[in-house]
């Protein structure tokens, strides 16, 4: 049961972070294509990292990898 509560808290924290990121991107039009790719990749990577690895390390690692992949993909 305790693990289930931790998962809920992590999910809510991740959703809240994504919402803050979305509101922080109010100037989205001023960002370059690579910057947009980085932001989107980091969000998706963080979600996937949390789902696969769980915990803070999985989320942060996924966000870093997702950000790098998103930036490189957007450059092309």
Buried (B, 14 or more C-beta within 10 A) or exposed (E): EEEEEEBEEBEEEBEEBBEEBEEEBEEEEEEEEBBBBBBBBBBBBBBBBBBEBBEEEBBBBBBBBBBBBBBEBBEE
